[in-house]
Amino acid sequence: MPVPKHATVVVIGSGFGGTMCALAIAREFDAWNAAHPEAQRTVVMLERGTWWTTPVSTVQDKEVATFDFLRAHKQPVQFWSSQNHFGGFIDIVTRCFKRGSNAHGLFELQRLGSTGFWSLFRWANDGLSVARASGVGGGSLVYSNITMRPPELIFRDERWKAVQWQLKDRDRFYELARTAIGRGLLFALDKDQGVAAPKPGVNTGLSNIVTRSGGLTPHWDEVPDPRNPSRPLKQIHPNHTVPGPNGGVPRDPSNKFWLDRARVFQTAIGTLTREFGAVDLAINDFDPANPGNQYDAANGAAKNYCERQSRCNVGCLPGARHTLNKQLMRAALGDALNPAARPFYPHLLITPLATVDVIEARPGGGYAVHYDLENPEAFQSGKRRRTTRHTITGDIVIVAAGCLGTNELMLRSRERRTLPHLSDQVGVGFSPNGDFIAFLEKTKETVNLVRGPVTTSFGHFETNDDPSNAAPHPRFHTIEDQGIPPALASLIGLGLPLLRSLGKGRNRFVFLLLAITLWLAKKGWQLVQAPFRNRFKRQETFRSSEEIAAKLMCIVAQGRDEANGVFRLGTAPGDTPLRVRKVRNGKEVKFHHDPVYKDIEATLDKLAPLLRADGSKARFRNPFLTKVFVRTKVDSIATSHPLGGCRIADSAKRGVVDEFGRVFDTSKTGARPYYEGLFIADGSILPTALGVNPSLTITALALRIVDHMIAEFPNLLAAPAAKAGPGPTTPPSAPAATPR
């Protein structure tokens, strides 16, 4: 279906913010369109990446029909990497990484600064590396599935005071967000509004996965969760008893049904904090207490469920994760497993391979969105990449391109004066959310990093500068266990050179060549000897990925950092599109000098002796912050949860949007000082770090924004822009629109 020249609503991005807004608005337009066939309202979603799906048979999709279904609808689609050994790593680097000429990759690891030839001659590193996704479904394609609510103390921060939601209001939207992620937004909205026959949920709900396979009983303790009254914390307890006909029967103290990683992590972290337990995961899992969840009686189909492959971040082969592409496909295209099922909302058009350049405010109202579009049929046939410049006008535009994408788009639109009256605060208030990763070798117990969901459990820690916890910005952090995909286990032991190459942001082929060289150097001689020696003693080269990662613990952390980064556009030769610096009291400092990282390291120094056999002083180590990295100036904080830069505030002097995502227009005063019909609804609007995985909060805020937006439709869609024709095809000061 060709992209129209005009849409009622244009949504830029398909992550948590974009999907929640697009589906909620499409649902609202459904009733309007039925009553006004002569004046149809449409939603067009622009996404820079492709669709992604599993290449293997699943419980739901034995014939792998989803791929063919998407191709039949002329949608560009790719498979997850499916090999769980070194070949899978090569597939990920060469095909699934978005870098250079491979514009269709899923993963983008961007080290902000100066790259290539130019990095040899000047300071090249901004101290920040960002991992993000490119594809229909946005960050949900690579997230760790965690739906966690931050502690209430963050809302006491003056930077949140512009958001006038009381506890009851927060509870409502957080619960709605849980259901939207856990079951599906359309199901959640129908249920919230008392619809008699709600649309079926795409997923089975949130799970707590800590057992070796689905259906086993973990025998955990349930204690009240101060952040989630409806779902108690699930904690390990070795002295728990199982009720029986003769009273309590002592439980096996080894908790034998638990995943090794979950058991080891919770047992240790539980000695350091009382607030710990299994994380709420947006993954289908077989639940013997609720078997009806596993079968969709209306459609005669079973649901996929978790197979504990530890592949959440590189693509779930059994299709159990709650990625947003599932909700978008059912709403806009239909049901791949039931071709007779019509899409819920044919007026929702999803346009992949569309990279937005700028947004232009039109004199008569509404906006022109200028973007580069690649032909999906050319992509699918493997032809050379060619893009052409297009423009779509919209009465309403919702920017949800993710933190980096949205900041870059808004900065560029202000620089080219297509949105000349944006706040001077665009780019201010960036936070890496205190993200931290670290490894500990030689644990005393088996951990098995490659088994289970990628994360099973968490521990919460507060660092109170004021014992009453009334300090303006009390710090806290969250520690989580982290698995790794089996394909990456083959890299364990290849050492610092490979990580340094990754940290320098080298060309993917240089990085791949180095990886293969190091792998062969380590494995080559072993492979030559192995066939001759294996009959005497099993050789190391025949170890499985589970054996390789058996005694290695990995953790990730998030914390409440200072949120004082500042973005700007890259302008010098070799610059990345965005540059960033951390500013404290008017002076530039390094991101990893934020106090929250000292807090995290202090907690890990207490955790490490509990995990090591010898109780030694061995420490968790962040591979991107070693002394060698610091000396070679490629030290950085690696984050997958970038936040802020277009933060919520009460005026354009303090931020970019108001509490309902309306973008401030500095040329206006009075009751509505906004670019009418222009909204931002993603992680870039968060005014501070969250210190926990942000998907639930981004979803809750997006649902609140779209709820208010829909209430304003009578005014927003009555503007003259609704009757205006297409705008110009090339924005002022934009480069010439030539195919490439």
Backbone hydrogen bonds, N-H to C=O, Kabsch-Sander energy under -0.5 kcal/mol:
donor,donor_aa,acceptor,acceptor_aa,energy
7,A,393,T,-2.4
9,V,42,T,-2.0
10,V,396,I,-2.5
11,V,44,V,-2.9
12,I,10,V,-0.5
12,I,398,I,-2.9
13,G,11,V,-0.8
13,G,46,L,-2.7
15,G,400,A,-0.7
19,T,15,G,-3.0
20,M,16,F,-1.8
21,C,17,G,-2.0
22,A,18,G,-2.7
23,L,19,T,-2.6
24,A,20,M,-1.9
25,I,21,C,-2.4
26,A,22,A,-2.5
27,R,23,L,-2.2
28,E,24,A,-1.7
29,F,25,I,-2.6
30,D,26,A,-1.1
31,A,27,R,-0.7
32,W,28,E,-0.9
33,N,29,F,-3.1
34,A,30,D,-1.6
35,A,31,A,-1.5
36,H,32,W,-1.7
39,A,36,H,-1.8
43,V,347,H,-2.6
44,V,9,V,-2.6
45,M,349,L,-3.1
46,L,11,V,-2.9
46,L,44,V,-0.5
47,E,45,M,-0.5
47,E,351,T,-2.5
51,W,76,P,-2.7
53,T,78,Q,-1.9
58,T,61,D,-1.3
62,K,60,Q,-0.5
64,V,61,D,-1.4
68,D,64,V,-0.7
69,F,65,A,-2.6
70,L,66,T,-2.3
71,R,67,F,-2.1
72,A,68,D,-2.4
73,H,69,F,-1.1
74,K,71,R,-2.0
75,Q,70,L,-2.4
78,Q,51,W,-2.2
80,W,53,T,-2.3
81,S,314,V,-0.6
88,G,85,H,-1.4
89,F,85,H,-1.3
90,I,86,F,-2.0
91,D,87,G,-2.1
92,I,88,G,-2.3
93,V,89,F,-2.4
94,T,90,I,-2.6
95,R,91,D,-2.3
96,C,91,D,-1.2
96,C,92,I,-0.6
97,F,92,I,-0.8
98,K,96,C,-0.5
98,K,107,F,-4.3
99,R,97,F,-0.8
99,R,102,N,-1.0
102,N,99,R,-2.2
103,A,101,S,-1.6
105,G,102,N,-1.1
106,L,96,C,-1.3
107,F,96,C,-3.0
108,E,132,R,-2.7
110,Q,108,E,-0.7
110,Q,130,V,-2.9
111,R,109,L,-0.6
112,L,110,Q,-0.8
112,L,128,L,-2.0
114,S,124,A,-1.7
115,T,574,G,-2.5
118,W,115,T,-0.9
119,S,116,G,-1.1
120,L,117,F,-1.3
121,F,118,W,-1.5
122,R,118,W,-0.6
126,D,112,L,-2.5
126,D,124,A,-0.5
129,S,637,I,-2.8
130,V,110,Q,-2.9
131,A,639,T,-2.6
132,R,108,E,-2.4
132,R,130,V,-0.5
134,S,106,L,-1.9
136,V,50,T,-2.4
137,G,135,G,-0.5
138,G,135,G,-2.6
140,S,137,G,-1.7
141,L,138,G,-2.0
142,V,139,G,-1.4
143,Y,139,G,-1.0
147,T,280,D,-2.2
148,M,146,I,-0.7
154,I,151,P,-1.5
155,F,152,E,-1.6
156,R,153,L,-1.4
157,D,154,I,-1.3
160,W,157,D,-2.2
161,K,158,E,-1.0
163,V,160,W,-2.0
164,Q,162,A,-1.0
165,W,163,V,-1.8
166,Q,164,Q,-0.5
170,R,166,Q,-2.7
171,D,167,L,-3.0
172,R,168,K,-1.9
173,F,169,D,-2.1
174,Y,170,R,-2.8
175,E,171,D,-2.3
176,L,172,R,-2.4
177,A,173,F,-2.3
178,R,174,Y,-2.2
179,T,175,E,-2.0
180,A,176,L,-2.4
181,I,177,A,-2.4
182,G,178,R,-3.1
183,R,179,T,-3.1
184,G,179,T,-2.0
188,A,184,G,-2.4
189,L,185,L,-3.0
190,D,186,L,-2.2
191,K,187,F,-2.5
192,D,188,A,-2.6
193,Q,189,L,-2.0
194,G,191,K,-1.2
195,V,190,D,-3.0
202,V,183,R,-1.3
203,N,183,R,-2.4
205,G,182,G,-2.1
207,S,281,L,-2.6
210,V,208,N,-0.8
212,R,257,F,-2.2
215,G,286,F,-1.1
216,L,213,S,-1.2
221,D,235,Q,-3.2
223,V,221,D,-0.6
223,V,233,L,-1.9
228,N,225,D,-1.1
231,R,228,N,-1.5
233,L,223,V,-2.7
235,Q,221,D,-2.9
235,Q,233,L,-0.7
240,H,237,H,-1.8
242,V,249,V,-2.5
244,G,247,G,-0.9
247,G,244,G,-1.7
249,V,242,V,-2.0
251,R,240,H,-1.7
255,N,252,D,-2.3
258,W,255,N,-2.1
259,L,210,V,-3.8
261,R,447,V,-0.6
263,R,259,L,-2.6
264,V,260,D,-2.9
265,F,261,R,-2.5
266,Q,262,A,-2.5
267,T,263,R,-2.1
268,A,264,V,-1.8
269,I,265,F,-3.2
270,G,266,Q,-2.1
271,T,268,A,-1.6
272,L,269,I,-1.7
273,T,269,I,-1.3
276,F,274,R,-1.1
277,G,458,F,-1.8
278,A,234,K,-1.9
279,V,456,T,-2.2
281,L,207,S,-3.4
281,L,279,V,-0.5
282,A,145,N,-2.9
283,I,281,L,-1.7
284,N,320,A,-2.4
290,N,287,D,-1.6
293,N,290,N,-1.9
294,Q,291,P,-1.5
295,Y,292,G,-1.1
296,D,301,A,-3.6
297,A,295,Y,-1.2
299,N,296,D,-0.6
300,G,296,D,-1.3
301,A,296,D,-1.6
303,K,294,Q,-2.9
306,C,284,N,-2.5
310,S,452,G,-1.2
314,V,311,R,-1.6
315,G,311,R,-1.2
317,L,315,G,-0.8
319,G,316,C,-1.0
322,H,282,A,-2.5
323,T,321,R,-1.6
326,K,323,T,-1.3
327,Q,323,T,-0.6
328,L,324,L,-2.3
329,M,325,N,-2.5
330,R,326,K,-2.0
331,A,327,Q,-1.9
332,A,328,L,-2.7
333,L,329,M,-2.5
334,G,329,M,-2.1
335,D,338,N,-0.5
335,D,341,A,-0.8
336,A,334,G,-0.6
338,N,335,D,-1.3
341,A,338,N,-2.7
344,F,330,R,-1.1
345,Y,331,A,-3.2
348,L,345,Y,-2.0
349,L,43,V,-2.9
349,L,347,H,-0.6
350,I,348,L,-0.5
351,T,45,M,-3.2
351,T,349,L,-0.5
353,L,49,G,-1.8
354,A,47,E,-2.7
355,T,353,L,-0.6
355,T,372,D,-2.7
356,V,354,A,-0.6
357,D,370,H,-3.2
358,V,370,H,-1.0
360,E,368,A,-3.1
361,A,418,T,-2.6
362,R,366,G,-2.3
365,G,362,R,-1.9
367,Y,394,G,-2.4
368,A,360,E,-2.7
369,V,392,I,-3.4
370,H,358,V,-2.3
370,H,368,A,-0.6
371,Y,390,H,-2.5
372,D,355,T,-2.8
373,L,388,T,-2.7
374,E,353,L,-1.9
375,N,386,R,-0.8
379,F,375,N,-2.0
380,Q,376,P,-2.5
381,S,377,E,-1.7
382,G,379,F,-1.4
383,K,378,A,-2.2
388,T,373,L,-2.1
390,H,371,Y,-3.2
392,I,369,V,-2.2
393,T,5,K,-2.6
394,G,367,Y,-2.5
395,D,7,A,-1.1
396,I,8,T,-1.8
397,V,677,G,-2.8
398,I,10,V,-2.9
399,V,397,V,-0.5
399,V,679,F,-3.0
400,A,12,I,-2.6
400,A,398,I,-0.6
405,G,401,A,-0.6
406,T,402,G,-3.3
407,N,403,C,-2.1
408,E,404,L,-2.5
409,L,405,G,-2.2
410,M,406,T,-2.7
411,L,407,N,-2.5
412,R,408,E,-2.4
413,S,409,L,-2.2
414,R,410,M,-1.9
415,E,411,L,-2.5
416,R,412,R,-2.4
417,R,414,R,-0.8
418,T,413,S,-1.9
419,L,413,S,-2.1
422,L,419,L,-1.1
426,V,423,S,-1.4
427,G,645,G,-3.4
428,V,425,Q,-2.3
428,V,645,G,-0.7
429,G,565,G,-1.6
430,F,565,G,-2.5
431,S,643,L,-3.0
435,D,432,P,-1.5
436,F,557,A,-1.7
438,A,555,I,-2.1
439,F,621,R,-2.0
440,L,553,M,-2.6
442,K,551,K,-0.6
443,T,551,K,-1.8
444,K,611,L,-3.3
447,V,550,A,-4.1
448,N,550,A,-0.9
449,L,549,A,-1.4
451,R,448,N,-1.5
452,G,308,R,-1.7
458,F,277,G,-2.3
459,G,479,I,-2.1
460,H,275,E,-2.7
461,F,477,H,-2.7
463,T,475,R,-3.2
464,N,462,E,-0.7
465,D,463,T,-0.8
469,N,466,D,-3.0
475,R,463,T,-1.2
477,H,461,F,-2.8
478,T,558,Q,-3.1
479,I,459,G,-2.7
480,E,556,V,-2.9
481,D,457,S,-1.2
482,Q,554,C,-2.2
483,G,454,V,-3.2
484,I,449,L,-1.5
488,L,485,P,-1.4
489,A,485,P,-0.9
489,A,486,P,-0.8
490,S,486,P,-0.7
491,L,488,L,-1.7
492,I,489,A,-1.4
494,L,491,L,-2.4
498,L,495,G,-0.6
499,L,495,G,-1.0
500,R,496,L,-2.9
501,S,497,P,-2.0
502,L,498,L,-2.1
503,G,499,L,-2.7
504,K,500,R,-1.9
505,G,502,L,-1.3
506,R,501,S,-1.6
511,F,507,N,-2.5
512,L,508,R,-2.6
513,L,509,F,-2.6
514,L,510,V,-2.3
515,A,511,F,-2.4
516,I,512,L,-2.8
517,T,513,L,-2.5
518,L,514,L,-2.7
519,W,515,A,-2.5
520,L,516,I,-2.8
521,A,517,T,-2.5
522,K,518,L,-1.8
523,K,519,W,-3.3
524,G,520,L,-3.5
527,L,523,K,-2.8
528,V,524,G,-1.9
529,Q,525,W,-2.2
530,A,526,Q,-2.7
532,F,529,Q,-1.3
533,R,529,Q,-1.8
534,N,530,A,-2.4
536,F,533,R,-1.5
537,K,533,R,-2.1
542,F,539,Q,-1.7
543,R,540,E,-2.0
548,I,544,S,-2.2
549,A,545,S,-1.9
550,A,547,E,-1.3
552,L,549,A,-1.0
553,M,440,L,-2.7
555,I,438,A,-2.5
556,V,480,E,-2.4
557,A,436,F,-2.4
558,Q,478,T,-1.8
559,G,433,N,-1.7
560,R,476,F,-2.4
561,D,559,G,-1.6
565,G,430,F,-2.5
566,V,581,R,-2.9
567,F,427,G,-2.7
568,R,579,R,-2.2
570,G,577,P,-2.4
575,D,572,A,-2.1
576,T,113,G,-2.5
579,R,568,R,-3.1
581,R,566,V,-1.5
582,K,589,V,-0.7
583,V,564,N,-2.3
583,V,581,R,-0.5
584,R,582,K,-0.5
584,R,587,K,-3.3
587,K,584,R,-1.8
589,V,582,K,-2.5
593,H,590,K,-1.6
594,D,591,F,-1.6
597,Y,594,D,-1.7
598,K,594,D,-0.6
598,K,595,P,-0.6
599,D,595,P,-1.6
600,I,596,V,-2.3
601,E,597,Y,-2.4
602,A,598,K,-2.1
603,T,599,D,-2.0
604,L,600,I,-2.4
605,D,601,E,-2.0
606,K,602,A,-1.0
606,K,603,T,-0.5
607,L,603,T,-1.8
608,A,604,L,-2.7
610,L,607,L,-0.9
611,L,607,L,-0.7
611,L,608,A,-1.5
612,R,608,A,-1.5
613,A,442,K,-0.8
615,G,612,R,-0.6
621,R,439,F,-2.3
625,L,622,N,-2.0
630,V,626,T,-2.0
631,R,627,K,-2.5
632,T,628,V,-2.0
633,K,630,V,-1.1
634,V,629,F,-2.3
635,D,629,F,-0.9
636,S,624,F,-1.5
637,I,127,G,-2.0
638,A,636,S,-0.6
639,T,129,S,-2.9
639,T,637,I,-0.6
643,L,431,S,-2.8
644,G,683,G,-2.3
645,G,428,V,-0.7
646,C,684,S,-2.4
647,R,428,V,-0.6
648,I,685,I,-2.3
649,A,657,V,-2.3
654,R,651,S,-1.4
655,G,651,S,-1.4
656,V,647,R,-2.3
657,V,647,R,-1.5
658,D,662,R,-1.7
661,G,658,D,-2.0
663,V,678,L,-2.1
664,F,656,V,-2.5
665,D,673,P,-2.4
666,T,421,H,-2.9
666,T,664,F,-0.5
668,K,665,D,-1.9
674,Y,672,R,-1.6
675,Y,663,V,-2.8
676,E,674,Y,-1.1
678,L,675,Y,-2.2
679,F,397,V,-2.6
679,F,677,G,-0.5
680,I,661,G,-1.9
681,A,399,V,-2.4
685,I,682,D,-1.6
686,L,683,G,-1.1
691,G,559,G,-0.6
698,I,694,P,-2.7
699,T,695,S,-2.1
700,A,696,L,-2.4
701,L,697,T,-2.7
702,A,698,I,-2.4
703,L,699,T,-2.4
704,R,700,A,-1.8
705,I,701,L,-2.5
706,V,702,A,-2.7
707,D,703,L,-1.8
708,H,704,R,-1.8
709,M,705,I,-2.5
710,I,706,V,-2.6
711,A,707,D,-1.4
712,E,708,H,-1.1
712,E,709,M,-0.7
713,F,710,I,-1.2
715,N,712,E,-1.4
716,L,712,E,-2.7
717,L,713,F,-3.0
718,A,715,N,-0.8
719,A,716,L,-0.7
722,A,719,A,-1.7
723,K,720,P,-2.0
724,A,720,P,-0.6
724,A,721,A,-1.0
734,A,731,P,-1.8
738,T,736,A,-1.3
740,R,387,T,-0.8
